Amino acid sequence: MIREPIGSELNAISVDANDIFSICWTSGTEARSKGCPLSHNNWQALPLFRMATGMRPGDTFLTAGPLVNMASVGTVFVPWLVLGGTLVLHHPFDPQGFMMQIMQERPNYTLLVPQWQT
């Protein structure tokens, strides 16, 4: 898009499904923090993820990760935007508080990241 003159029509710019649509951040659970380039196809695949997990409209979603992290954005925030329901945030992680939220909110879906011991 930046190659075209500012006054041109955006529809004249060809976009391929494998072109990068966004760069999302990950905290680097297994390595260093990094930006993850995601294509249009990556984002188009999210409905398959929702179907595989059994997410339904009106579900309650609980995430222990921050919403600046790709794991929470892609697996909790975007599905909640599409399906509606309730979004419950929990960050920073506190095991006792998290268990209380599970008992009180009764989420249908949650995201947890494994803790690596060094």
Beta strands, then each sheet from edge to edge (+ up, - down):
strand 1: 20-26
strand 2: 34-39
strand 3: 60-63
strand 4: 86-89
strand 5: 109-111
sheet 1: 1+ 2-
sheet 2: 4+ 3+ 5+
end
